């Protein structure tokens, strides 16, 4: 799945502009949960044990980043390429 496809997938299932502030609050909450599982080193051992793991929390953070991008009409693939060009120039990578 490409980033563009992921944006479309989430847009089709969860596009509620009136909840933008709530989406941002959820993003902050999920970053906190990610911090906790990173500190504890909790990893998914099998596909049925994703709950409470780094894998789950990274997905949750990604989900809300994408949802916020959708609400603000941000093309994340385009943003990636534009920002990467700046970083390549700035950091010589």
N, C-alpha and C positions, 0 to 999 in steps of 0.2 A: 504494500500500500504506500503510495506517495504521500507527501505532506499535503498536497492539494486534495487528494482523495480523502485523507483524514479530515481535513477541514470540511469538506462537503458532507461526509458521513455524520460528523457532529452537528453541523448546521441543520441537516435534515431531521435530526432527532431532538435537538435541544437549542432552539433559537428564541430567546426571550429577552429582548432588549430592555424591558422594564426591570429585569433582574441583574443588570450589569453590576451594580454595587454588591449584590449578594454573590455573584460569580467571583468578584475580586476577593471578597471576604473568604470564600471557600478556597481560593488559591492560596491565600495566606495560611489558612488552617492546614491545608495539605502540605505546604512547605514545612510547617512545624512538625507534622507527622513524619515527613520524610527525614527531617533532622533526627528525630528520635530513633527511627529504624536504622538509619545510617550509623548512629552512635552505638546501637546495640548489635549492628552487623547482621540483622535478621534477613536472611535470603530465602527465596523459594527453593524448596528441595524437589518437589514434584509439581506438576501443573495443578493439582487440586489443593496445594498449600500456599496459594498466593496471598491469602489474607494476612495482613500485618507485616508485610515484607517490603523491602526496598523496591522490588518490582511493582508491587501494587501502588505504592506511594508515588513512584516516578510516573506511572500511568495517570494517576489522579492529578498531579501537577501539570502534566502535558495536556490533559483534557481541559482544564480550566484556562490554560494559556491559549489553547486553540479556540475555546468558546469565546474568550475575550477578543481575540483577533477577529473572529467572525462578527461579533457585535460592532466592531469598529471598522469593518470592511478592510482589514489588513490581509494582504496576500502574503502568507508566511514564506512561501517559496521565493517570491520576489524579494522580500525583505532579507532572507538568508543570503541570496546572491549579492545584493547591494551591500550589505554589511560585511560579507566575506571579502569583497573587493577592497573595502576600506581597511579591513584587518590585514590583508595581504600587503597592502602598501605601507601601513603603519608598522607592522611587525616583520615584514620581509618574509612571510611564509607562503 
